[in-house]
Amino acid sequence: MNRINRLTIFILLVFIQAKAFGQETPPPTGQVLDKIVAKVDNYIILESDVQKTYLEAVSQPQQGIEPPTRCQVFETLMVNKLMVAKAEIDSVVVTDAEVMLQTESRFNMVMQQFGGDEATLLQAYGKTGDQLKKEIEDVIREQLIVQRMRGKITEGLTVSPAEVRAFFNSIPSDSIPFFSAEVTVGQIVRKPVVNQKTKEEIFEQLRKFKEDIGAGRADFASLARQYSEDPGSGAQGGDLGFFRRGELAPEFEATALALRPGELSDPVETDFGIHLIQLLENKGTTYNTRHILRIPSATQEDIAAAERFLDSLKTEIQAGRVEFANAAKEYSDDRATSDNGGFFTDPANNSNRLTLRTLEDPVLYFTLDSMQVGSITKPIQYEDPREGTKLRILFYKAKYPAHRANLTDDYEKLKAATLRRKEDELLSKWFVTAKEDIFIDLDPLYDRCNVLAGK
């Protein structure tokens, strides 16, 4: 099955993203009749699934990877269904709690894109929140099962430096991938410390909310919709859904788990703001809460204090008295980058080297365009959609020119590609035997793809 290649994961993720986020795909040329084109045991693939996944894959190419053919897309979707069907036979399962947790997280992310307004979601995509959540749940369940099956099949695989060299040397000279220019850039973020007077006003407001709810003068969900500054849960009456222990802010979790179902907390502060919490259900290692989140706004004096701190830190770094990475780990308020010494990473390969198109923030892109390599910016103010005003300094550490792949500069990328090929070879062998255990019926339209041919 030589077409189960390194496109497998990419196509799967594109399919998941397209369905779970409700992304619109370019309209196909001509009319596509939606019908079942494959049955894999009790699971089906629709022609619309193939069409959407193909259009998404070719419109979001990955650097160094040729766009997939429709047959490759079809085969990948079919292999995923085969893994799900085989998982039932092999007793490979994912729990409802796992699916629920990721579904809630993904759904909240989608709702944030619409400002938490379900009416806007319905207008844009013709789906209610419940309909979208069900779609996300189905996709997440399949994603987790496929990941678990793939992990079980390829467990323990590693590659040696010799294998990486052999893989690279096997690439025809005219097919060696060309990598775009890349950069390494870091940040140290400072969230202004809000003065105590502003915080106390919010604490008092939430205490009043608790009193009114307890006395029956107000409804929690109504207050959340009106006042909560959490765009994901506010429109849902503050409902956060189920989370595992350890996934939410420690102060939030400790407060929530000390409550009885239905009980309201006193206001509690976390890094995200100040919360009024109600525990809805405590189920084993997961729990369901709703909250009203108020985010204290920094005054100009608060912002100026954060700016002075970063300016002083910049001076220390430039003078060589402190390393940028150490300063980021100790002082940065951005948890996504601080553990990595402040440096942004490419999620595709977990590398600190990013192509410019990977920098999704246009402000960051244009700031780098005017910087010299090795320089650090003055403190820059920006708005975090969840946490409000923040400041940061940016460090332009390195720039790598566009080049043909080579073992010296691109070893980690080539190592990942070598491992993927080794995994794909093992998956090909697995497919040959696994397809004998599962009922498979293909539409004649896809006979030309030779999916079931011996490999």
C-alpha positions in Angstrom: 0.0 0.0 0.0 2.6 2.5 -1.2 0.2 5.4 -1.2 -0.2 5.4 2.6 2.4 8.1 2.9 3.3 11.1 4.9 0.2 12.9 3.6 -1.9 10.6 5.9 -1.7 12.7 9.1 -1.9 16.0 7.1 -5.1 15.0 5.3 -6.7 13.7 8.5 -6.0 16.9 10.3 -7.3 19.0 7.5 -10.5 16.9 7.4 -10.9 17.3 11.1 -10.3 21.0 11.0 -12.6 21.5 8.1 -15.5 19.7 9.7 -15.0 20.7 13.3 -14.5 24.4 12.6 -17.2 24.6 9.9 -14.7 26.0 7.4 -16.1 26.8 4.0 -14.3 25.1 1.1 -14.0 26.5 -2.4 -17.0 25.4 -4.5 -16.3 22.4 -6.7 -16.6 22.8 -10.5 -19.8 21.1 -11.6 -22.4 19.4 -9.5 -21.3 16.7 -7.1 -23.8 14.1 -6.3 -23.5 13.2 -2.6 -23.6 9.4 -2.1 -21.9 6.6 -0.2 -18.7 5.8 -2.0 -17.3 3.3 0.5 -18.5 1.1 3.3 -16.0 -0.1 5.9 -17.9 -2.5 8.2 -20.5 -0.2 9.8 -18.8 3.0 8.7 -19.4 5.0 5.5 -17.5 7.6 3.4 -19.5 10.1 1.4 -18.5 11.6 -1.8 -18.9 15.0 -0.1 -16.3 13.9 2.5 -13.8 13.1 -0.2 -14.5 16.4 -2.1 -14.2 18.6 1.0 -11.1 16.9 2.2 -9.4 17.1 -1.2 -10.2 20.7 -1.7 -9.0 21.6 1.8 -5.7 19.6 1.3 -4.8 21.2 -2.0 -5.7 24.7 -0.8 -3.4 24.3 2.3 -0.2 22.8 0.9 2.5 21.8 3.3 6.1 22.9 2.6 8.0 20.1 0.9 5.0 17.9 0.3 3.3 17.5 -3.1 -0.5 18.1 -3.0 -2.4 14.8 -2.7 -4.4 13.2 -5.5 -8.1 12.4 -5.0 -7.2 8.7 -4.8 -4.7 9.4 -2.0 -7.4 11.4 -0.2 -9.9 8.6 -0.6 -7.5 6.0 0.5 -6.5 7.9 3.6 -10.1 8.4 4.6 -10.8 4.7 4.0 -7.8 3.7 6.1 -9.0 5.9 8.9 -12.4 4.1 8.8 -10.6 0.8 8.7 -8.7 1.7 11.9 -11.9 2.7 13.6 -13.6 -0.6 12.6 -10.5 -2.6 13.6 -10.3 -0.8 16.9 -13.6 -2.3 17.9 -12.3 -5.8 17.2 -9.0 -5.1 19.0 -10.8 -3.5 22.0 -9.0 -0.2 21.4 -11.3 2.4 22.9 -11.5 6.1 23.9 -13.7 7.1 26.8 -16.7 9.4 26.6 -15.0 11.7 29.0 -12.0 12.1 26.7 -14.2 12.9 23.8 -16.4 15.2 25.8 -13.4 17.2 27.1 -11.9 17.8 23.7 -15.3 18.5 22.2 -16.0 21.2 24.7 -12.6 22.8 24.2 -12.9 22.8 20.4 -16.5 24.0 20.6 -15.5 26.9 22.9 -12.7 27.9 20.5 -15.2 28.0 17.6 -17.7 30.0 19.6 -15.0 32.5 20.4 -14.6 33.2 16.7 -18.3 34.3 16.7 -18.0 36.3 20.0 -20.1 33.6 21.7 -23.1 34.6 19.6 -25.0 31.5 18.5 -27.2 33.6 16.2 -24.2 34.6 14.2 -23.0 31.0 14.0 -26.4 30.0 12.7 -26.5 32.8 10.2 -23.0 32.0 8.9 -23.2 28.2 8.7 -26.8 27.2 9.1 -26.0 25.2 12.3 -27.1 25.7 15.9 -24.6 25.3 18.7 -25.9 21.8 19.5 -25.7 20.7 15.9 -22.1 21.9 15.6 -21.1 20.3 18.9 -22.5 17.0 17.7 -20.4 17.3 14.5 -17.3 18.1 16.5 -17.9 15.2 18.8 -18.1 12.7 16.0 -14.9 14.0 14.4 -13.0 14.1 17.7 -14.0 10.5 18.5 -12.7 9.3 15.2 -9.6 11.4 15.5 -8.8 9.9 18.9 -9.4 6.4 17.8 -7.2 6.7 14.7 -4.5 8.3 16.8 -4.7 5.5 19.3 -4.7 2.8 16.7 -1.8 4.4 14.8 0.1 4.7 18.0 -0.5 1.0 18.9 0.6 -0.2 15.4 3.8 2.0 15.3 4.6 1.8 19.1 8.4 1.7 19.8 9.5 2.8 16.3 12.7 4.9 16.2 15.1 5.9 13.5 18.9 6.1 13.7 21.2 8.8 12.2 22.2 6.2 9.5 18.6 5.7 8.6 18.1 9.5 8.3 21.1 9.7 6.0 19.9 6.8 3.9 16.4 8.4 3.6 17.9 11.7 2.4 20.3 10.1 0.0 17.4 8.1 -1.5 15.6 11.3 -2.6 16.4 12.1 -6.3 18.4 15.3 -6.6 15.6 17.0 -8.6 13.1 16.1 -5.9 14.9 17.4 -2.8 12.4 19.8 -1.1 13.0 23.5 -1.2 12.4 25.2 2.1 11.3 28.8 2.3 13.2 31.4 4.4 12.7 30.8 8.1 13.1 32.8 11.3 13.6 32.2 15.0 11.9 34.8 17.1 11.1 35.0 20.8 9.0 37.1 23.1 8.7 38.1 26.8 5.2 39.1 27.7 4.1 41.1 30.6 0.5 41.4 31.7 0.0 44.7 33.6 -0.7 44.1 37.3 -4.1 45.7 37.9 -4.4 47.9 40.9 -6.2 46.6 44.0 -9.0 49.2 43.9 -10.1 48.0 40.4 -10.1 44.4 41.5 -12.0 45.1 44.7 -14.8 46.7 42.7 -15.2 43.5 40.7 -15.0 41.3 43.8 -17.9 43.4 45.2 -19.9 43.1 42.0 -19.6 39.3 42.0 -20.5 39.0 45.7 -23.7 40.9 44.9 -24.4 38.5 42.0 -24.0 35.6 44.4 -26.3 37.2 46.9 -29.0 37.9 44.2 -28.8 34.4 42.8 -29.1 32.8 46.2 -32.1 35.0 47.0 -33.8 34.1 43.8 -33.6 37.7 42.5 -31.4 36.8 39.6 -30.6 33.8 37.4 -27.0 32.6 37.0 -27.2 32.0 33.2 -28.8 35.3 32.5 -26.1 37.2 34.5 -23.4 35.2 32.7 -24.8 36.1 29.3 -25.0 39.7 30.2 -21.7 40.2 32.2 -19.3 37.3 31.7 -16.2 38.3 29.7 -15.5 34.7 28.7 -16.5 34.7 25.0 -16.6 30.9 24.8 -18.9 30.2 27.7 -20.7 33.5 28.3 -23.3 32.9 25.5 -23.9 29.4 27.0 -24.9 30.8 30.3 -21.4 30.4 31.7 -21.4 26.6 31.1 -17.8 25.4 30.7 -18.6 21.7 30.2 -16.6 18.8 31.7 -12.8 19.1 32.3 -10.4 16.7 33.9 -8.7 17.5 37.1 -5.5 19.5 36.4 -6.8 21.1 33.2 -8.2 24.3 34.5 -6.4 27.0 36.6 -5.4 25.6 40.0 -7.3 28.3 42.0 -10.4 27.7 39.9 -10.3 23.9 40.3 -9.6 24.0 44.0 -12.5 26.3 44.6 -14.9 24.3 42.3 -14.1 20.9 43.8 -14.7 22.3 47.3 -18.3 23.0 46.4 -21.4 20.8 46.5 -23.3 20.4 43.2 -25.4 23.5 42.8 -23.4 25.5 45.3 -21.9 29.0 44.4 -18.4 30.0 45.4 -17.1 33.3 46.7 -15.3 35.2 43.9 -11.9 33.8 43.2 -9.0 35.2 41.2 -6.9 33.3 38.6 -4.6 34.4 35.8 -7.6 34.8 33.6 -9.6 37.2 35.8 -12.0 37.0 38.7 -14.7 34.2 38.7 -18.0 33.4 40.4 -18.2 29.6 40.1 -21.0 27.1 40.4 -20.3 23.4 40.5 -22.9 21.6 38.3 -21.6 18.0 38.5 -18.6 16.0 39.8 -18.1 12.8 38.0 -15.0 10.7 38.9 -12.0 12.5 37.5 -14.0 15.0 35.6 -16.3 17.9 36.7 -18.6 20.3 35.1 -18.9 24.0 36.2 -20.2 27.3 35.0 -18.8 30.7 35.8 -19.1 34.4 35.4 -15.7 35.8 34.5 -14.9 39.5 35.0 -11.5 40.7 33.7 -10.0 43.7 35.6 -8.9 46.4 33.1 -5.5 47.8 33.6 -5.2 51.6 34.1 -2.6 53.7 32.2 -0.5 53.7 35.4 -0.6 49.9 35.5 0.4 49.7 31.8 3.2 52.1 32.3 4.6 50.1 35.2 4.7 46.9 33.0 6.4 48.9 30.2 9.1 50.1 32.6 9.7 46.6 33.8 10.2 45.2 30.2 12.3 48.2 29.2 14.6 47.5 32.2 14.7 43.8 31.3 15.6 44.6 27.7 18.6 46.7 29.0 19.8 43.8 31.1 19.6 41.4 28.2 21.4 43.7 25.8 24.1 44.3 28.4 24.7 40.5 28.6 23.8 40.3 32.3 21.0 37.9 31.6 20.2 35.5 28.8 17.0 36.1 26.9 15.8 32.5 27.3 16.3 32.6 31.1 14.5 35.9 31.4 11.6 34.5 29.4 11.3 31.4 31.6 11.4 33.5 34.7 9.4 36.6 33.8 7.2 36.0 30.8 3.5 35.8 31.4 2.9 33.9 28.2 2.7 30.2 29.1 2.6 29.1 25.5 6.2 30.3 24.9 7.9 30.9 28.3 8.7 27.2 28.8 10.5 27.2 25.5 12.7 30.2 26.5 10.2 32.6 25.0 10.6 31.3 21.4 7.7 30.6 19.1 7.5 27.0 17.7 6.1 25.5 14.5 3.5 23.0 15.7 4.1 20.8 12.6 7.6 19.8 13.7 8.0 21.4 17.1 10.9 23.5 15.8 11.9 27.0 16.7 12.4 27.8 13.0 9.3 29.2 11.5 8.4 30.3 7.9 7.0 33.8 7.8 3.6 32.5 6.8 3.6 30.5 10.0 3.4 33.8 11.9 -0.3 34.2 11.9 -0.2 37.6 13.8 0.2 40.3 11.0 1.5 42.8 13.6 4.3 40.3 14.5 5.1 39.8 10.8 5.4 43.5 9.9 7.4 44.2 13.1 10.0 41.5 12.2 10.2 43.0 8.7 11.6 46.2 10.1 14.0 44.6 12.6 17.6 43.6 12.3 18.7 40.0 13.3 19.9 40.0 16.9 17.8 43.1 17.9 15.2 43.4 20.6 12.2 45.7 20.3 11.1 48.3 22.8 8.0 47.2 24.8 5.0 46.9 22.4 1.4 47.0 23.6 -1.1 44.6 22.2 -4.5 43.1 23.0 -5.0 39.5 24.0 -8.6 38.5 23.1 -9.0 36.6 26.4 -6.9 38.6 28.8 -6.9 42.1 27.6 -4.0 44.5 27.3 -0.5 43.1 27.5 3.0 44.2 26.5 5.9 42.3 25.0 9.4 42.7 23.8 10.5 40.7 20.7 13.9 39.1 20.1 14.8 38.4 16.4 17.4 35.7 17.0 18.1 34.3 13.6 17.1 34.2 9.9 17.7 31.3 7.7 17.6 31.9 3.9 15.5 29.8 1.5 17.5 26.6 0.5 17.3 23.1 -0.7 17.1 20.6 2.2 20.4 19.3 3.6 21.4 17.1 6.5 23.3 19.9 8.3 20.5 22.5 8.5 17.4 20.3 8.3 18.3 17.2 10.3 15.3 17.3 12.6 12.9 17.7 9.8 14.5 14.9 7.8 14.5 12.7 11.0 10.7 13.3 11.4 10.2 12.5 7.7 12.2 9.3 8.0 10.2 8.2 11.0 6.9 8.9 9.1 8.1 6.8 6.2 9.0 4.0 8.5 5.6 4.3 10.2 3.9 4.3 6.8 5.7 1.1 5.7 4.5 -0.6 8.9 0.9 0.7 8.3 1.0 -0.7 4.8 1.8 -4.1 6.1 -0.9 -3.8 8.7 -3.4 -2.8 6.1 -2.8 -5.9 4.1 -3.8 -8.2 6.9 -6.4 -5.9 8.6 -8.5 -5.5 5.5 -9.1 -9.3 5.5 -11.0 -9.0 8.9 -13.3 -6.2 7.8 -16.2 -6.0 5.3 -15.3 -3.4 2.6 -17.4 -2.3 -0.3 -16.3 0.4 -2.7 -18.2 2.4 -5.3 -17.0 1.5 -8.8 -16.1 5.2 -9.2 -13.1 4.6 -7.1 -12.0 1.2 -8.5 -9.3 3.0 -10.4 -7.6 3.9 -7.1 -6.7 0.2 -6.5 -7.1 0.7 -2.8 -7.7 -3.0 -2.1 -5.0 -4.2 -4.4 -2.3 -6.3 -2.8 0.7 -4.2 -1.8 
